[in-house]
């Protein structure tokens, strides 16, 4: 599907929103780790998409274009003073409460089988983003390189390193020989 297939910009935007909003929300969540903030950022991202539709030149897929906007918006948010204030406030609150779990942590536990998701969210951003784009968003190596503005070989090495770290973390937590990691990573591919 390309932009010229639509009679109006509004029709194009409606298509984008309906087809990509869930993927964008999942991607944003891997960056910010808070559902309410992720939902707010998704709104900002789609506003930005709407305002910049005329700049979409179809040199890449719609999905790649939206994910580029999404990742840039997430990185801007993580650099913002607001995020740093919220992050510090959350840390102080957790210490003051004696280590009480945040709603996000309770959410992750409630949905039990999210051990792999939790491990992915604990990876550093550079590994988390390539894992998310490759497995969850099903982008090709070349598309990930375009979205992140990095070399394809860098994407490959980050993917390999992220898998190594995940496997190591699983084995350290009692999953011998990475057997459960392999099963869990297969589940990612099938989602």
KOLSE-776836 format. One line per field, with one value per atom (N, C-alpha, C): x, y, z; residue in one letter. Coordinates in pm, whole numbers, plus 32768, in hexadecimal, padded with zeros to 4 digits. Layout:
// residues N
u X / ...
v Y / ...
w Z / ...
koltor A / ...
This chain:
// residues 191
u 8054 / 8000 / 805A / 803C / 8089 / 802C / 8066 / 801A / 7FBE / 7FED / 7F9E / 7F21 / 7F16 / 7EA0 / 7E28 / 7E3C / 7DD2 / 7DA5 / 7D23 / 7CEA / 7D0A / 7D19 / 7D36 / 7DA2 / 7DDC / 7E3D / 7DFA / 7D7C / 7D35 / 7D20 / 7D02 / 7CF1 / 7D76 / 7DE1 / 7E67 / 7E88 / 7E6D / 7E89 / 7E35 / 7DB7 / 7D60 / 7D97 / 7DC6 / 7E04 / 7E7F / 7ED5 / 7F4E / 7F2A / 7ECE / 7EAA / 7E70 / 7E15 / 7DD4 / 7E33 / 7E90 / 7EEA / 7F68 / 7F91 / 8010 / 800A / 7F98 / 7F94 / 7FBC / 7F92 / 7FB7 / 804E / 8085 / 8115 / 8165 / 8137 / 817B / 8175 / 8101 / 80F4 / 8155 / 815E / 81BB / 824C / 826E / 82F6 / 8314 / 82B8 / 82CD / 82DD / 828C / 8294 / 831E / 835F / 83E5 / 844A / 842C / 8484 / 8465 / 83E5 / 83C2 / 8397 / 836C / 8349 / 82D5 / 8285 / 8210 / 819C / 8130 / 80C1 / 8082 / 8068 / 8027 / 807D / 80FF / 8159 / 8162 / 8164 / 8169 / 80ED / 8079 / 7FFE / 8002 / 8037 / 8044 / 80A4 / 8113 / 8174 / 813B / 80EA / 80AB / 8055 / 800B / 7FBA / 8013 / 807F / 80DC / 8118 / 8137 / 8174 / 8114 / 8096 / 8036 / 8012 / 8019 / 8008 / 807B / 80F3 / 8169 / 815E / 812E / 8119 / 80B7 / 8049 / 7FE2 / 801A / 8063 / 809C / 8107 / 8148 / 81B8 / 8199 / 8119 / 80F6 / 812A / 812F / 8160 / 81F6 / 823C / 82CC / 82EA / 8285 / 8299 / 82A7 / 8320 / 833E / 833D / 8314 / 830A / 8391 / 83FF / 8482 / 8492 / 8442 / 8440 / 83AE / 8399 / 830F / 82CD / 824A / 81FF / 822B / 8238 / 825E / 82E7 / 8346 / 83CC / 83C5 / 8377 / 8367 / 832C / 82C2 / 8281 / 82DF / 8327 / 8382 / 83F6 / 8422 / 848B / 845A / 83E1 / 83A6 / 8397 / 8368 / 8351 / 83D3 / 843A / 84BA / 84F5 / 84EE / 8522 / 84D4 / 844F / 83FC / 841F / 8434 / 8458 / 84DF / 853F / 85C5 / 85C0 / 8570 / 8560 / 8522 / 84BE / 847D / 84E2 / 8532 / 8591 / 85FF / 8615 / 8678 / 863B / 85B8 / 8574 / 8585 / 857E / 8586 / 850D / 849B / 8421 / 8438 / 846F / 8489 / 84EA / 8553 / 85B7 / 8579 / 8520 / 84DA / 847F / 8430 / 83D4 / 8423 / 848D / 84DF / 8517 / 854D / 8585 / 8517 / 84A5 / 8434 / 8407 / 8400 / 83D8 / 843C / 84BC / 8523 / 8519 / 8507 / 84FC / 8480 / 8411 / 8395 / 83A6 / 83E8 / 83FE / 8452 / 84B8 / 850D / 84BE / 8470 / 8421 / 83B7 / 837F / 8317 / 8353 / 83D4 / 8413 / 8413 / 8421 / 842D / 83A8 / 833C / 82BB / 82C2 / 8282 / 8288 / 8232 / 8261 / 8215 / 81A1 / 813E / 80D0 / 8101 / 816A / 81A1 / 81DB / 8221 / 8259 / 81EB / 8183 / 8111 / 80CD / 80C2 / 8087 / 80D9 / 815D / 81B4 / 81A6 / 819D / 818E / 8106 / 809F / 8017 / 800A / 804D / 8045 / 80B6 / 80D2 / 812F / 8198 / 8176 / 81D6 / 8228 / 8232 / 827C / 830B / 8341 / 83CB / 842B / 8414 / 846A / 845B / 83DE / 83C5 / 840D / 8407 / 844A / 84E1 / 8518 / 85A8 / 85CC / 8577 / 8590 / 858D / 852B / 8520 / 8595 / 85D8 / 864D / 86CE / 86CA / 873F / 8754 / 87CD / 87E5 / 8798 / 877E / 872B / 875A / 87DC / 880D / 87EE / 87E8 / 87C5 / 872D / 86EA / 8658 / 8615 / 8647 / 8606 / 8618 / 868D / 869E / 864D / 8647 / 85F6 / 8563 / 8534 / 84A8 / 8487 / 84DD / 84C3 / 84CC / 8529 / 853D / 84D3 / 84BD / 8462 / 83D0 / 83B7 / 832D / 82F3 / 8342 / 8310 / 8332 / 8383 / 83A7 / 83E6 / 8439 / 8482 / 84FE / 8526 / 85A0 / 8619 / 868D / 8709 / 871D / 8708 / 871C / 86BA / 863E / 85DA / 85FF / 862F / 8658 / 86CC / 872B / 879D / 876D / 870B / 86D3 / 868C / 863A / 85ED / 8649 / 86B1 / 870B / 8781 / 878D / 87FA / 8883 / 888E / 890D / 892C / 89A4 / 89D3 / 898C / 8973 / 8934 / 8985 / 8A09 / 8A5D / 8A50 / 8A3A / 8A24 / 89A2 / 893B / 88BB / 88D1 / 8918 / 8932 / 897E / 89E4 / 8A33 / 89E3 / 898F / 893B / 88D3 / 889B / 883D / 8881 / 88F7 / 8940 / 8964 / 8992 / 89B7 / 893C / 88CD / 8852 / 8825 / 882C / 8808 / 8864 / 88E5 / 8946 / 8926 / 8909 / 88E9 / 886A / 8805 / 8788 / 879F / 87E9 / 8804 / 8851 / 88B5 / 8904 / 88AB / 8855 / 87FA / 879C / 876B / 8712 / 875B / 87D4 / 8821 / 8846 / 8863 / 8883 / 880B / 8795 / 871B / 86E5 / 8738 / 8712 / 86DC / 86E2 / 86B5 / 872F / 8749 / 87C2 / 87C3 / 883A / 8856 / 8805 / 87C9 / 877D / 8702 / 86D9 / 8668 / 85E9 / 85CC / 8554 / 8564 / 85DF / 85F6 / 85D2 / 85FD / 85E1 / 854A / 8502 / 8470 / 8430 / 8460 / 8428 / 8445 / 84BD / 84DE / 8490 / 846E / 8418 / 838E / 835F / 82DD / 82DB / 8349 / 8351 / 833D / 8383 / 837D / 82F2 / 82A5 / 8220 / 81B3 / 81D4 / 816E / 8156
v 7F8B / 8000 / 807C / 80DA / 8156 / 81CE / 8240 / 82BA / 82E2 / 82CD / 82F5 / 82A0 / 8232 / 81DB / 8219 / 8283 / 82C0 / 8342 / 835B / 83D3 / 8451 / 8445 / 84BA / 8499 / 8501 / 84EE / 84B1 / 84D8 / 84A0 / 840A / 83DC / 834C / 8304 / 8340 / 8307 / 8300 / 836B / 836D / 8304 / 82F7 / 8294 / 8207 / 81EB / 816A / 8153 / 81B7 / 81AD / 8190 / 81DC / 81CE / 8143 / 8117 / 8095 / 801F / 802C / 7FBB / 7FB9 / 802B / 8030 / 805E / 8089 / 80C0 / 805A / 7FDD / 7F77 / 7F5B / 7F52 / 7F3A / 7FAE / 8027 / 809D / 809D / 807A / 8076 / 8010 / 7F9B / 7F35 / 7F66 / 7FA5 / 7FD8 / 8045 / 80A1 / 810D / 80D3 / 806E / 8032 / 7FF7 / 7FC0 / 7F89 / 7FF6 / 8071 / 80E0 / 8118 / 8135 / 8180 / 8128 / 80AC / 8049 / 8074 / 80D2 / 80FF / 810F / 80C6 / 80C3 / 814D / 8198 / 821B / 827C / 827B / 82D3 / 82A5 / 8221 / 81EB / 8218 / 8213 / 823D / 82D2 / 8324 / 83B3 / 83CB / 8383 / 8394 / 8366 / 82FD / 82CE / 833D / 8382 / 83F2 / 845D / 847F / 84E3 / 84B4 / 8436 / 83FE / 8408 / 83E4 / 83EA / 847A / 84D4 / 8562 / 858E / 8564 / 8585 / 8547 / 84CB / 848A / 84DA / 8503 / 854E / 85D2 / 8617 / 8699 / 868C / 8617 / 8603 / 85A4 / 858A / 852D / 855C / 85DE / 8612 / 85F9 / 85DE / 85C3 / 8530 / 84D9 / 844B / 843D / 8414 / 8410 / 8383 / 8322 / 8297 / 825B / 8291 / 8255 / 81D9 / 81D0 / 815B / 8132 / 80C3 / 8098 / 80F4 / 80F1 / 8141 / 8117 / 8095 / 8061 / 8097 / 8097 / 80CA / 815F / 81AA / 823A / 8253 / 820A / 821C / 81F3 / 8185 / 8158 / 81B9 / 81F9 / 825F / 82D3 / 82FF / 836C / 833E / 82C3 / 828C / 8287 / 8251 / 8243 / 82CB / 8329 / 83AF / 83F2 / 83E2 / 841C / 83DE / 835A / 8316 / 8345 / 8351 / 837E / 840D / 8462 / 84EB / 84EC / 8497 / 848F / 8462 / 83FC / 83C8 / 842D / 848D / 84F7 / 856D / 8574 / 85E9 / 85F5 / 866F / 8689 / 864B / 864C / 8611 / 857E / 8532 / 84A4 / 8492 / 84DF / 84D1 / 84EE / 8550 / 8570 / 84FD / 84C9 / 845A / 83DF / 83BF / 834A / 8354 / 83C6 / 83DB / 83D4 / 8411 / 840C / 837D / 832D / 82A0 / 8253 / 826D / 8229 / 824E / 82CF / 82FE / 82C3 / 82C1 / 8287 / 81F4 / 81A9 / 811A / 8104 / 8157 / 814A / 816E / 81DB / 8207 / 81A1 / 815C / 80F8 / 8073 / 806B / 7FEE / 7F86 / 7FB3 / 7F54 / 7F21 / 7F67 / 7F3D / 7F42 / 7EE2 / 7ED9 / 7F44 / 7F74 / 7FD7 / 7F91 / 7FDB / 7F9E / 7F53 / 7F87 / 7F45 / 7EBC / 7EB5 / 7E36 / 7DD2 / 7E02 / 7DAB / 7D7B / 7DD4 / 7DB0 / 7D41 / 7D4F / 7CEB / 7C64 / 7C66 / 7BE9 / 7BAA / 7BFE / 7BCD / 7B7C / 7BA4 / 7B5E / 7AF6 / 7AB9 / 7A4D / 7A2C / 79FA / 79C4 / 7A2E / 7AA1 / 7B0E / 7B16 / 7AA7 / 7AA5 / 7AD8 / 7AAC / 7AD8 / 7B6E / 7B9C / 7C2B / 7C7B / 7C4C / 7C8F / 7C93 / 7C23 / 7C1F / 7C80 / 7C86 / 7CE3 / 7D72 / 7D92 / 7E1A / 7E3F / 7DDB / 7DF5 / 7E09 / 7DEB / 7E01 / 7E97 / 7EBE / 7F4B / 7F6F / 7FEE / 801E / 7FEF / 7FF1 / 7FCF / 7F3D / 7EE5 / 7E59 / 7E47 / 7E8D / 7E83 / 7EAE / 7F1A / 7F4E / 7EF0 / 7EB3 / 7E59 / 7DD9 / 7DA6 / 7D2E / 7D4C / 7DBC / 7DE2 / 7DF3 / 7E3A / 7E52 / 7DD2 / 7D7B / 7D00 / 7C96 / 7C7B / 7C0E / 7C39 / 7CAA / 7CD3 / 7D1D / 7D74 / 7DC2 / 7D82 / 7D1A / 7CCA / 7D1C / 7D7B / 7DC7 / 7D77 / 7D8A / 7D4B / 7D9A / 7D5B / 7D9A / 7E22 / 7E26 / 7EA2 / 7F0F / 7EEA / 7F4B / 7F7E / 7F25 / 7F50 / 7FB2 / 7F93 / 7FEE / 8078 / 807B / 80FB / 8146 / 80FE / 813C / 8177 / 812D / 8159 / 81AC / 81B6 / 8200 / 81CA / 8144 / 8102 / 809D / 806A / 800A / 7F83 / 7F3A / 7EB6 / 7E55 / 7E5A / 7E02 / 7E21 / 7EA0 / 7EC6 / 7E88 / 7E89 / 7E4B / 7DB6 / 7D74 / 7CE4 / 7CC7 / 7D16 / 7CFC / 7D1A / 7D81 / 7D9E / 7D30 / 7CFD / 7C8D / 7C13 / 7BF3 / 7B7F / 7B94 / 7C09 / 7C27 / 7C24 / 7C59 / 7C58 / 7BC9 / 7B74 / 7AE7 / 7AA4 / 7AC2 / 7A8A / 7AB6 / 7B37 / 7B6B / 7B2C / 7B1E / 7AE0 / 7A50 / 7A07 / 797B / 7970 / 79C5 / 79C6 / 79E5 / 7A4A / 7A6F / 79FC / 79B8 / 7946 / 78D7 / 78BA / 784F / 7872 / 78F1 / 791D / 7911 / 7916 / 790E / 787F / 7820 / 7794 / 774D / 778A / 7747 / 7707 / 768E / 7648 / 7633 / 763E / 7627 / 7681 / 76EA / 7746 / 7708 / 7691 / 7649 / 769F / 76D9 / 772C / 77AE / 77E0 / 7858 / 783D / 77C9 / 77A7 / 779F / 775E / 7754 / 77DF / 7830 / 78B5 / 790C / 7903 / 7955 / 7928 / 78A7 / 7878 / 78B7 / 78C4 / 7903 / 7991 / 79D9 / 7A63 / 7A63 / 7A0C / 7A08 / 79EB / 799F / 7977 / 79DA / 7A41 / 7AA1 / 7B09
w 8000 / 8000 / 8000 / 7FA8 / 7FA6 / 7FB3 / 7FCC / 7FE9 / 7F75 / 7EFC / 7E86 / 7E74 / 7EBE / 7EB7 / 7EFC / 7F47 / 7F95 / 7F57 / 7F60 / 7F22 / 7F71 / 7FF5 / 8048 / 80AE / 80E7 / 8152 / 81CC / 81E4 / 8257 / 8248 / 81D2 / 81B9 / 81CE / 819F / 81B2 / 8247 / 828F / 831F / 8368 / 8344 / 8383 / 836E / 82F5 / 82D7 / 8330 / 8336 / 8388 / 8419 / 844E / 84DB / 84F7 / 84A6 / 84BF / 84AC / 8452 / 8437 / 848F / 84C4 / 850A / 859B / 85CD / 8655 / 86BF / 86B2 / 8716 / 8711 / 8698 / 868A / 86C5 / 86AC / 86E0 / 8779 / 87B1 / 8843 / 887F / 8844 / 8877 / 886D / 87FE / 87ED / 8853 / 8866 / 88C7 / 8953 / 8974 / 89F9 / 8A13 / 89AB / 89C0 / 89E4 / 89C2 / 89E4 / 8A6F / 8A88 / 8B02 / 8B76 / 8B5C / 8BC3 / 8C1C / 8BF0 / 8C3C / 8BDA / 8BF6 / 8B98 / 8B82 / 8BEC / 8BDD / 8B8E / 8BA6 / 8B5C / 8ACA / 8AB6 / 8A2E / 89E0 / 8A1E / 89DB / 89B7 / 8A11 / 89F4 / 897F / 8980 / 8913 / 888D / 888E / 8812 / 87D7 / 882C / 87FA / 87BB / 87FE / 87C8 / 8744 / 873C / 86C3 / 864D / 8663 / 85F5 / 85D0 / 862E / 860C / 85B2 / 85D6 / 8586 / 84FA / 84F3 / 8470 / 841B / 845A / 8411 / 83DC / 8432 / 840A / 839E / 8398 / 833B / 82C9 / 82AF / 8243 / 81BC / 81A7 / 8128 / 8116 / 8183 / 817B / 815F / 8168 / 814B / 80B4 / 8087 / 7FF8 / 7FBF / 800F / 7FE4 / 7FBA / 7FF1 / 7FD9 / 802F / 8098 / 80EF / 8100 / 8146 / 815D / 81C4 / 81C8 / 822A / 82B6 / 82CB / 834F / 837A / 831F / 833E / 8360 / 8315 / 832C / 83B7 / 83D9 / 845B / 84CC / 84BA / 8522 / 8534 / 84CA / 84D7 / 852E / 8511 / 8561 / 85F2 / 8604 / 868A / 86DA / 869F / 86E6 / 8707 / 86A9 / 86C4 / 8735 / 8735 / 879E / 8826 / 8828 / 88A5 / 88D8 / 887F / 88A8 / 88DC / 889B / 88CB / 8957 / 896A / 89EE / 8A58 / 8A39 / 8A9B / 8ABE / 8A64 / 8A7E / 8AC9 / 8ACF / 8B06 / 8B9D / 8BCC / 8C5C / 8CA3 / 8C61 / 8C9B / 8CBB / 8C5A / 8C71 / 8CE5 / 8CE7 / 8D52 / 8DDA / 8DDF / 8E5C / 8E85 / 8E28 / 8E44 / 8E6E / 8E27 / 8E45 / 8ED2 / 8EF5 / 8F7A / 8FE4 / 8FC9 / 9026 / 903F / 8FD6 / 8FE5 / 903A / 9024 / 9072 / 9106 / 9120 / 91AA / 91EC / 91A3 / 91D9 / 91FA / 91A4 / 91BC / 9239 / 924A / 92C0 / 933D / 9336 / 93A8 / 93CF / 936E / 9389 / 93B4 / 93B7 / 93DF / 9371 / 92F8 / 9289 / 9255 / 9272 / 923B / 91A3 / 9166 / 90D5 / 9094 / 9021 / 8FD6 / 8F8F / 8F63 / 8F18 / 8E9C / 8E5C / 8DE6 / 8E0A / 8E7A / 8EA5 / 8EC9 / 8F0A / 8F29 / 8EAA / 8E49 / 8DC8 / 8D87 / 8D88 / 8D4A / 8D92 / 8E15 / 8E60 / 8E48 / 8E44 / 8E33 / 8DB2 / 8D4F / 8CD0 / 8CC5 / 8D35 / 8D4C / 8CE7 / 8C76 / 8C16 / 8BCE / 8C07 / 8BC8 / 8BF8 / 8C22 / 8C53 / 8BE7 / 8B6D / 8AFF / 8AE7 / 8AEA / 8AD8 / 8B44 / 8BBE / 8C2C / 8C14 / 8BE8 / 8BCB / 8B5A / 8AF5 / 8A86 / 8AB8 / 8B0C / 8B40 / 8B9B / 8BD1 / 8C25 / 8BD5 / 8B54 / 8AFF / 8AED / 8ACA / 8AAC / 8A2C / 8A1B / 89AE / 8925 / 890C / 8886 / 8863 / 88C6 / 88AC / 88AA / 8904 / 890E / 888B / 8850 / 87D8 / 8761 / 874F / 86DD / 86F0 / 876B / 8787 / 8769 / 8798 / 8783 / 86EF / 86A9 / 861B / 85C9 / 85EB / 859E / 85BC / 863B / 865F / 866A / 86AB / 86C0 / 8649 / 860A / 859A / 8514 / 8518 / 84A2 / 8431 / 8458 / 83F3 / 83C9 / 834E / 831C / 834F / 834B / 8379 / 8336 / 82B3 / 8268 / 8298 / 82B2 / 82E1 / 836C / 83C2 / 8449 / 843E / 83E6 / 83D2 / 83A5 / 834B / 831C / 838C / 83D7 / 8442 / 84AD / 84D1 / 853B / 8509 / 8484 / 8445 / 8471 / 846A / 8489 / 841B / 841B / 83B9 / 83CC / 835F / 8366 / 83BC / 83B1 / 8402 / 8497 / 84B7 / 8542 / 8575 / 8520 / 8545 / 8560 / 8506 / 8515 / 8596 / 85B3 / 862B / 86A9 / 86A6 / 871A / 8731 / 86C5 / 86D2 / 870F / 86DD / 8711 / 87A4 / 87C6 / 8851 / 88AC / 887D / 88CC / 88E8 / 8883 / 8897 / 88FC / 88F2 / 8951 / 89DF / 89EF / 8A74 / 8AAB / 8A56 / 8A82 / 8AAC / 8A5C / 8A7C / 8AFF / 8B10 / 8B8B / 8C04 / 8BF6 / 8C64 / 8C86 / 8C21 / 8C3A / 8C82 / 8C58 / 8C97 / 8D27 / 8D41 / 8DC8 / 8E26 / 8DEE / 8E3E / 8E45 / 8E1E / 8E31 / 8DB7 / 8D45 / 8CCB / 8C8A / 8CB0 / 8C83 / 8BEC / 8BB6 / 8B28 / 8ACB / 8B03 / 8AAF / 8A71 / 8AA2 / 8A66 / 8A68 / 8ADA / 8AE4 / 8A97 / 8A8F / 8A40 / 89AE / 897B / 88F0 / 88DA / 8937 / 892B / 8932 / 898E / 899E / 8926 / 88EE / 887A / 8800 / 87F9 / 878C / 8799 / 8816 / 882E / 87FB / 880B / 87DA / 8743 / 8700 / 866D / 863B / 8689 / 865C / 8683 / 86CF / 86F9 / 868F
koltor X / X / X / X / X / X / X / X / X / X / X / X / X / X / X / X / X / X / X / X / X / X / X / X / X / X / X / X / X / X / X / X / X / X / X / X / X / X / X / X / X / X / X / X / X / X / X / X / X / X / X / X / X / X / X / X / X / X / X / X / X / X / X / X / X / X / X / X / X / X / X / X / X / X / X / X / X / X / X / X / X / X / X / X / X / X / X / X / X / X / X / X / X / X / X / X / X / X / X / X / X / X / X / X / X / X / X / X / X / X / X / X / X / X / X / X / X / X / X / X / X / X / X / X / X / X / X / X / X / X / X / X / X / X / X / X / X / X / X / X / X / X / X / X / X / X / X / X / X / X / X / X / X / X / X / X / X / X / X / X / X / X / X / X / X / X / X / X / X / X / X / X / X / X / X / X / X / X / X / X / X / X / X / X / X / X / X / X / X / X / X / X / X / X / X / X / X / X / X / X / X / X / X / X / X / X / X / X / X / X / X / X / X / X / X / X / X / X / X / X / X / X / X / X / X / X / X / X / X / X / X / X / X / X / X / X / X / X / X / X / X / X / X / X / X / X / X / X / X / X / X / X / X / X / X / X / X / X / X / X / X / X / X / X / X / X / X / X / X / X / X / X / X / X / X / X / X / X / X / X / X / X / X / X / X / X / X / X / X / X / X / X / X / X / X / X / X / X / X / X / X / X / X / X / X / X / X / X / X / X / X / X / X / X / X / X / X / X / X / X / X / X / X / X / X / X / X / X / X / X / X / X / X / X / X / X / X / X / X / X / X / X / X / X / X / X / X / X / X / X / X / X / X / X / X / X / X / X / X / X / X / X / X / X / X / X / X / X / X / X / X / X / X / X / X / X / X / X / X / X / X / X / X / X / X / X / X / X / X / X / X / X / X / X / X / X / X / X / X / X / X / X / X / X / X / X / X / X / X / X / X / X / X / X / X / X / X / X / X / X / X / X / X / X / X / X / X / X / X / X / X / X / X / X / X / X / X / X / X / X / X / X / X / X / X / X / X / X / X / X / X / X / X / X / X / X / X / X / X / X / X / X / X / X / X / X / X / X / X / X / X / X / X / X / X / X / X / X / X / X / X / X / X / X / X / X / X / X / X / X / X / X / X / X / X / X / X / X / X / X / X / X / X / X / X / X / X / X / X / X / X / X / X / X / X / X / X / X / X / X / X / X / X / X / X / X / X / X / X / X / X / X / X / X / X / X / X / X / X / X / X / X / X / X / X / X / X / X / X / X / X / X / X / X / X / X / X / X / X / X / X / X / X / X / X / X / X / X / X / X / X / X / X
